Amino acid sequence: MSSPSSVVEHRTWHLEPDREPDAETTTYAMQCAVDGETSPASEDPNAPQDWVLAHCGKNPSHHSFREIITRPWCTWMQA
């Protein structure tokens, strides 16, 4: 038998990028779609792009890459 439940009040949750001073930093990386090798993560989005060009130089048949962005998010409840 299930126990009764009730809703005391309804609140709306919000989701947004975390821009607080103590938030984790956003990082960028690139991953080769051919062999799965991934660049080091960097706060500078240009550094992984340099890695892609070096990876292509070593692997001329690798042409497809994915960008991996790690961005902190937070939720908050409207009062």
C-alpha positions in Angstrom: 0.0 0.0 0.0 1.4 3.4 -0.9 1.5 6.2 1.6 -0.4 9.5 0.8 1.6 12.4 -0.4 0.8 16.1 -1.0 2.3 19.1 -2.7 2.8 21.9 -0.2 3.8 24.5 -2.8 5.0 24.7 -6.3 8.3 26.4 -7.2 10.0 26.9 -10.5 13.6 25.7 -10.9 16.0 27.6 -13.2 19.1 26.4 -14.9 21.9 28.7 -16.0 25.7 28.7 -16.5 27.5 29.2 -13.2 29.2 32.6 -13.3 29.8 32.9 -9.5 33.4 33.8 -8.5 33.9 30.3 -7.0 32.5 28.5 -10.1 34.7 25.9 -11.8 36.4 27.2 -15.0 35.1 26.4 -18.4 37.6 24.2 -20.3 38.0 23.2 -23.9 39.4 20.1 -25.5 39.4 18.4 -28.9 39.0 14.7 -29.7 39.9 12.9 -32.8 36.8 11.1 -34.2 39.1 8.6 -35.9 41.2 7.2 -33.1 39.6 8.8 -30.0 42.8 10.6 -28.9 42.0 13.7 -26.9 43.9 16.9 -26.4 44.7 18.2 -22.9 41.9 20.3 -21.5 42.6 24.1 -21.5 41.0 27.3 -20.3 42.2 28.7 -23.6 40.0 27.5 -26.5 42.9 28.0 -29.0 45.3 25.5 -27.4 43.2 22.4 -28.3 42.9 23.7 -31.9 46.7 23.8 -32.1 46.7 20.2 -30.9 44.4 19.3 -33.8 46.8 20.7 -36.3 49.7 18.8 -34.8 47.6 15.6 -34.7 46.7 16.0 -38.4 50.4 16.5 -39.2 51.2 13.1 -37.5 48.1 11.4 -38.9 47.3 12.8 -42.4 44.2 10.7 -42.8 42.5 12.0 -39.6 40.1 14.8 -40.6 37.2 14.7 -38.2 37.3 16.1 -34.6 34.9 16.9 -31.8 35.1 19.9 -29.5 34.5 19.1 -25.8 33.4 22.0 -23.7 33.1 21.5 -20.0 31.0 24.4 -18.6 29.8 24.6 -15.0 26.0 25.1 -14.6 23.9 25.7 -11.5 20.2 25.6 -10.6 18.2 27.9 -8.4 14.7 28.0 -7.2 12.5 31.0 -7.7 11.1 32.3 -4.4 
